[in-house]
Amino acid sequence: MNLFNKLIAATLPAVPKPIVGYFSSPYIAGDTIEDAIRAARDLQSRGMMTTLDVLGENITRKQEATAYAEQYLQVLDAIKAENLDANVSLKPTQMGLKLDKDFCLQTIRSIAAKAKEYHNFVRIDMEDITCTDDTFWLYEELKKDMPVGTVMQAYLRRSDSDLDKLIPLNANLRLCKGIYVEPYSASYKDREIIRRNYLQLLERMLESKCYVGIGTHDEYLIWGAYKLIKQMSIPKDQYEFQMLLGVQEELRKIIIDDGHRLRVYVPFGAEWFAYSVRRLKENPQIAGYVVQSIIKGYFGKS
């Protein structure tokens, strides 16, 4: 990431909302459930599964969690009505984790119960390291009787030992690199170490027959996953690739054409601005690409 991209990302909070909306429009389905369902329907027509996510996190009042839970129930109803190959993901802090852990558990349970009724699934997303232990606790409690999965982050030093505890549960896990800025004592900083740890964790998950969502846009990791899947003769119903809406679209088509299943994460909702600023700040390269394309398009017409 060069200085140009970092400078763009650093100024995003001061950028007018419509401009950030222009930057982020490829990566956000829209404000409403109807927008998300429309995006999911389009992706399904092109051979992709989806995960719908109502944007929001770090609530300060329990009423907010209740309102978000109601939205998720509506999303599950819409998925059922539209007969979509889609599930949902949510953030624990969106459901009140930092307010009341037991309240959060019951709120997520109400969503998971609806998913169970519809033979669907809920992904409990992973946030920063202050939430890691509690998120795994939520998952272990709900896994006893609900269709839920969670997330492993390859850049955390603890992930290998966490996997020791999750494998006996026959866990459904999404594996990603990790995006939050964590202290050196808790996270690897070297890109190649993170990649190697990712593939090591993936190999352990596949060996233990955990269902894995291989969440990455890194072609090196996708190549490594292909190699493991072939070497270990992993059935296609034991894993899926996962990508974000609007990212690496050509690569995801290649994955589908190669015969693998792929799920696209479709975020939407009123909190799109905060999400967009955070995403673009976390990945300044995206902001840099967008600005360069705008400049190119402007001067290309003159």
C-alpha positions in Angstrom: 0.0 0.0 0.0 1.7 3.2 -1.1 1.5 6.7 0.5 -1.0 7.9 -2.1 -3.5 5.2 -1.1 -3.0 5.8 2.6 -3.5 9.5 2.3 -6.8 9.0 0.4 -8.0 6.5 3.1 -7.0 8.8 5.9 -9.1 11.7 4.5 -12.3 9.6 4.0 -14.1 10.7 7.2 -14.0 14.2 5.9 -15.2 13.3 2.4 -18.9 14.1 1.6 -21.2 11.2 2.0 -22.3 11.0 -1.7 -18.6 10.7 -2.8 -18.0 7.9 -0.3 -21.2 6.3 -1.6 -19.7 6.5 -5.1 -16.5 4.8 -4.0 -18.3 2.1 -2.1 -21.3 1.4 -4.4 -19.7 -1.8 -5.9 -19.3 -3.2 -2.4 -22.7 -2.4 -0.8 -26.0 -3.8 -2.1 -28.0 -0.8 -0.9 -30.0 0.5 2.0 -32.9 -2.0 2.1 -33.7 -5.6 2.3 -35.1 -5.3 -1.2 -31.7 -4.1 -2.5 -30.0 -7.1 -0.8 -32.5 -9.6 -2.2 -32.1 -8.1 -5.7 -28.3 -8.5 -5.5 -28.6 -12.0 -4.2 -31.0 -13.0 -7.0 -28.6 -11.6 -9.6 -25.6 -13.4 -8.1 -27.6 -16.7 -7.9 -28.5 -16.4 -11.6 -24.7 -16.4 -12.2 -24.1 -19.5 -10.2 -23.2 -18.0 -6.8 -24.5 -18.5 -3.3 -24.8 -15.5 -0.9 -24.5 -14.4 2.7 -26.7 -11.3 3.6 -25.4 -9.0 6.3 -27.3 -6.1 7.9 -24.6 -3.5 8.5 -24.1 -2.3 12.0 -21.9 -2.9 15.1 -21.0 -1.7 18.6 -24.5 -0.7 19.6 -25.0 1.3 22.9 -28.7 0.3 23.7 -30.4 -3.1 23.8 -33.3 -1.6 21.8 -30.9 -1.3 18.9 -30.1 -5.0 19.1 -33.8 -5.9 19.1 -34.3 -3.7 16.0 -31.4 -5.4 14.2 -32.7 -8.8 15.2 -36.1 -8.0 13.7 -34.4 -7.0 10.4 -32.6 -10.4 10.3 -35.9 -12.2 10.8 -37.3 -10.2 7.9 -34.2 -11.1 5.8 -34.7 -14.8 6.6 -38.3 -14.6 5.6 -37.3 -12.9 2.3 -34.7 -15.6 1.6 -37.3 -18.3 2.1 -40.0 -16.5 0.0 -37.5 -16.0 -2.9 -36.1 -19.5 -2.6 -32.6 -18.1 -2.5 -29.4 -20.1 -1.8 -28.5 -17.6 0.9 -27.8 -17.4 4.6 -27.0 -14.6 7.0 -24.1 -13.3 9.0 -24.1 -11.0 12.0 -21.7 -9.3 14.4 -22.0 -10.0 18.1 -21.5 -6.3 19.1 -24.5 -5.6 16.8 -26.5 -7.9 19.1 -25.4 -6.4 22.3 -22.2 -8.4 23.2 -20.5 -5.4 24.9 -23.7 -4.5 26.9 -24.8 -7.9 28.2 -23.4 -11.2 27.1 -26.4 -13.3 28.0 -28.8 -10.8 26.3 -26.6 -11.1 23.2 -26.8 -14.9 23.3 -30.6 -14.9 23.5 -30.9 -12.3 20.7 -28.8 -14.3 18.4 -30.7 -17.4 19.4 -33.9 -15.9 18.3 -32.4 -15.3 14.8 -30.9 -18.8 14.7 -34.2 -20.4 15.7 -35.8 -18.8 12.7 -33.0 -20.0 10.5 -33.4 -23.5 11.9 -37.1 -23.4 11.1 -36.3 -22.6 7.5 -33.3 -25.0 7.3 -31.0 -22.1 7.0 -27.8 -21.0 8.7 -26.3 -18.1 10.7 -22.7 -17.1 10.6 -21.5 -15.4 13.9 -18.8 -13.0 12.6 -15.5 -12.3 14.3 -14.6 -8.8 15.4 -11.5 -7.4 17.1 -9.6 -9.4 19.7 -11.5 -8.0 22.7 -14.5 -10.0 21.4 -12.7 -13.3 20.4 -13.3 -15.3 23.6 -16.9 -14.2 24.0 -17.6 -14.9 20.3 -16.3 -18.5 20.6 -18.4 -18.8 23.8 -21.5 -17.7 21.9 -20.8 -20.1 19.1 -20.2 -23.1 21.5 -23.4 -22.4 23.3 -25.5 -22.0 20.2 -23.9 -24.9 18.3 -25.5 -27.3 20.8 -28.9 -27.0 19.1 -28.7 -24.3 16.4 -27.4 -24.1 12.8 -24.5 -21.7 13.4 -20.9 -21.2 12.3 -18.2 -18.7 13.2 -14.9 -17.3 11.9 -11.1 -18.0 12.3 -8.6 -15.3 11.6 -5.2 -16.5 10.3 -3.3 -13.4 11.5 -4.0 -14.2 15.1 -1.3 -16.1 17.0 -3.9 -17.9 19.0 -5.8 -19.4 16.1 -4.0 -22.7 16.0 -4.8 -23.4 19.7 -8.4 -22.1 19.2 -8.8 -24.7 16.4 -7.8 -27.4 18.9 -11.0 -26.6 20.8 -13.2 -26.2 17.7 -12.3 -29.3 15.8 -14.0 -31.7 18.3 -17.2 -29.6 17.8 -17.2 -30.5 14.1 -17.3 -26.7 13.6 -18.5 -24.8 10.6 -15.8 -22.2 10.1 -15.1 -19.3 7.8 -11.3 -18.8 7.4 -10.0 -15.4 6.6 -6.8 -13.5 7.1 -8.2 -10.9 9.5 -8.6 -7.1 9.1 -8.5 -5.5 12.5 -5.4 -3.7 13.7 -4.2 -5.8 16.6 -1.0 -5.6 18.8 2.1 -7.4 17.7 1.9 -9.7 20.8 -1.5 -11.0 19.5 -1.1 -11.0 15.7 1.4 -11.8 13.0 2.4 -8.8 10.9 4.5 -10.5 8.2 2.4 -11.2 5.1 4.0 -14.5 4.2 3.7 -15.8 7.8 0.0 -15.0 7.7 -0.4 -16.8 4.3 1.5 -19.9 5.6 -0.6 -19.9 8.8 -3.8 -19.6 6.7 -2.9 -22.7 4.6 -1.8 -24.6 7.7 -5.2 -23.8 9.4 -7.0 -24.7 6.3 -5.3 -28.1 6.0 -6.1 -28.9 9.6 -9.8 -27.9 9.0 -10.1 -30.0 5.9 -8.3 -33.0 7.5 -10.7 -32.9 10.5 -13.8 -32.7 8.2 -14.9 -29.3 9.4 -17.0 -27.5 6.9 -14.8 -24.5 5.7 -15.7 -21.2 4.0 -12.4 -20.3 2.3 -12.7 -16.6 2.6 -10.0 -14.8 0.6 -9.3 -12.7 -2.5 -5.6 -13.6 -2.5 -4.9 -15.7 -5.6 -1.9 -17.3 -3.8 -4.2 -18.7 -1.1 -6.8 -19.8 -3.6 -4.1 -21.7 -5.5 -2.9 -23.2 -2.2 -6.5 -24.2 -1.4 -6.9 -25.8 -4.8 -3.8 -27.8 -4.1 -5.0 -29.1 -0.7 -8.4 -29.9 -2.0 -7.0 -32.0 -4.8 -4.3 -33.7 -2.7 -6.8 -34.6 0.0 -9.7 -35.5 -2.3 -12.0 -33.2 -0.5 -15.7 -33.5 -1.6 -17.2 -30.3 -3.0 -19.9 -30.3 -0.4 -17.2 -30.0 2.4 -16.1 -26.5 1.5 -16.9 -23.3 -0.4 -14.9 -20.2 -1.4 -16.1 -16.9 -0.1 -15.6 -13.4 -1.4 -16.9 -9.9 -0.8 -19.4 -8.2 -3.1 -17.6 -6.2 -5.9 -14.1 -7.6 -5.3 -12.1 -9.9 -7.6 -15.1 -10.6 -9.9 -13.0 -12.1 -12.6 -11.3 -14.4 -10.2 -14.5 -15.6 -8.6 -15.8 -16.5 -12.1 -12.7 -18.6 -12.6 -13.4 -20.4 -9.4 -16.9 -21.1 -10.4 -15.9 -22.2 -13.9 -13.4 -24.6 -12.2 -16.3 -26.3 -10.6 -16.1 -25.0 -7.0 -18.9 -23.5 -5.0 -18.6 -19.8 -4.2 -20.5 -17.6 -1.8 -20.6 -13.8 -2.0 -20.9 -11.6 1.1 -23.7 -9.1 0.5 -23.7 -6.2 3.0 -26.6 -3.7 3.1 -28.4 -1.3 5.4 -28.6 2.2 6.7 -25.2 1.9 8.3 -23.4 1.6 4.9 -21.5 4.9 5.4 -19.6 3.8 8.5 -19.0 0.4 7.0 -17.7 1.9 3.8 -15.3 4.3 5.5 -14.0 1.5 7.7 -13.5 -0.9 4.8 -11.8 1.7 2.6 -9.5 2.7 5.5 -8.7 -1.0 6.2 -7.8 -1.5 2.5 -6.4 1.8 1.2 -5.5 0.1 -2.1 -9.2 -0.1 -3.0 -9.6 3.7 -2.4 -6.6 4.3 -4.5 -7.9 2.2 -7.4 -11.2 4.1 -7.3 -9.6 7.5 -7.4 -7.3 6.5 -10.2 -10.2 5.2 -12.2 -12.2 8.4 -11.7 -9.2 10.5 -12.8 -8.6 8.3 -15.8 -12.3 8.5 -16.8 -12.4 12.2 -16.4 -9.3 13.0 -18.4 -10.1 10.3 -20.9 -13.2 12.2 -21.9 -11.5 15.5 -22.2 
